[in-house]
Amino acid sequence: MQITDTTLEDVKVLRPKVFGDARGFFMETFRDSEFRETVADVTFVQDNHSRSGNGVLRGLHYQIRQPQGKLVRVISGEVFDVAVDIRKSSPEFGRWAGAVLSAENKDMLWVPPGFAHGFYVMSDYAEFVYKCTQYYAPEHERVILWNDPAIGIDWPLSGRGLPLLSPRDEAGVLLKNAEVFS
């Protein structure tokens, strides 16, 4: 597994070794011992799978209690994936890192606990799978507005118009008004 730093110290891009021939390919997407040694010493407790259409933006989500670390990847299509540091004590508070994840590049993104997460679908559709370090707890879920100017995420929306949002994501709050981690 090749581990690459992003613009945020704790957020990493992981690229698995892919072995392929005329029949197809094989890759190991996760190995607990290697992940703990090279990325983060965490335990994953839940796997999720979502499918979204072109122009859908999901996020910026986090759980204020039971914070989730997420190891995310795309198995069909392409997304722009984003992590935002919302740990008030962090020197990187309010900063973001983004990466294009696709079925083609097979890259994964590690989004640690204490970060908000979101993604934008750039292909006709995308299937997104991710491992979580805590169980989903809707009563603790919070949403920061995807286009908060204080964060300034450079979403790749050009020529596509505004993204398609859920009512919950449309009602997200600005970072300055959000409940964040200490």
DAHU-V805871 format. One record per backbone hydrogen bond with DSSP energy under -1.0 kcal/mol. CO is the residue of the C=O (numbers start at 0). NH is the residue of the N-H. If there is no record, write none. Layout:
co=(CO/CO)
nh=(NH/NH)
This chain:
co=(1/3/10/11/12/13/14/18/20/23/25/30/31/32/33/34/34/39/45/47/49/51/52/54/55/57/59/60/61/68/69/70/71/72/75/76/77/77/78/79/80/81/82/83/84/85/86/89/91/94/96/98/100/101/107/108/110/113/115/116/117/118/119/120/123/125/126/126/127/128/129/130/131/131/136/139/141/142/144/147/147/152/154/156/163/165/166/168/172/173/174/180)
nh=(14/12/5/109/3/107/1/25/23/20/18/34/35/36/37/38/39/41/131/129/127/125/55/163/120/118/143/116/141/132/110/130/108/128/126/102/121/122/100/119/98/117/96/115/93/180/89/92/94/84/82/80/78/105/13/71/69/85/83/60/81/57/79/54/53/51/74/75/49/72/47/70/44/45/139/63/61/172/147/150/151/154/156/159/56/169/170/171/144/176/177/87)
